[in-house]
Amino acid sequence: VGTMAVATVNLHAVTSWVGIARLFAIVLSCIAFSLVASTGDFGGPYGTWCMFTWCFCFAVTLLVVVLELLELYPKLPLSWDDFTSAFSMLAALMVFTTSVVFPSTFISSPCSGSKCVRQAVATTFSCLCFLAYALEVGLTRAKPGDISSFLSTVPGLLKVFEAYVACLIFSLLDAYSSEAGLQWCVAVYSICFIITLLIIIFTIGRCLTYMPCPLEKMLVGYNALALAMYLTATILWPLYSFRGKSRPNNCGRNCWWNKHLGITFLTIFNLIAYLVDLVYSTKMVFIRAP
């Protein structure tokens, strides 16, 4: 008589606080993109980004819940805790950005009619979805002294933040080839993004054990270098972008001035992130918790 394989069901995946937060995120993101889809008004790059964010987060979170519910994730060739920590942080950042971009782009004032009501409700559910992912990040964050899952520690979560902010910077870049100072800034954004992304990918893929030098000390050195590079970009980008130039009178959504101002603030955000990252990674290396 042949034996039949029985799938193991782990109800803890949906009854724990982390599981409940994920279920809320699935439902809220589904409602958000369904409401926006019903309006038919989500064209252009901003609308496409918002719909992609809600659908992407919905699909991946649903996949995570199913894999944990059926206990299939140990068969995957990756560090599951690092993957889920990185994704929840990324999803929180993406949904937060969408919750700001969508209403500012598509909801007009005064708001009237069923279409506007659906857009406003979708924005509300998007904000609640962000809170669900933020709660998951808080619940899965590693305790002080625990470095078994790097991407769940503060330096690991900051790596995801730094890479995401760099992506936002790239989305705002337009004309920079005329100035050597701006070219250097773009080089800083690109180099730091590539190295940070490789650290995230290698961590999830369990490839960091093959590094020829100690990971912790390498991260301290990289964070110090990235901090110094971003410090130069924080000074040079606004200097070369706005020197001798005033804000145009008709400066709309795609105005170069607004984009360069946005890059200036995002550069400062990443500078602060790399500073905090350096402080925490230094503490992890030189101040061990008992």
Disulfide bonds with the S-S distance in Angstrom:
Cys111-Cys116 1.68
Cys251-Cys255 2.11
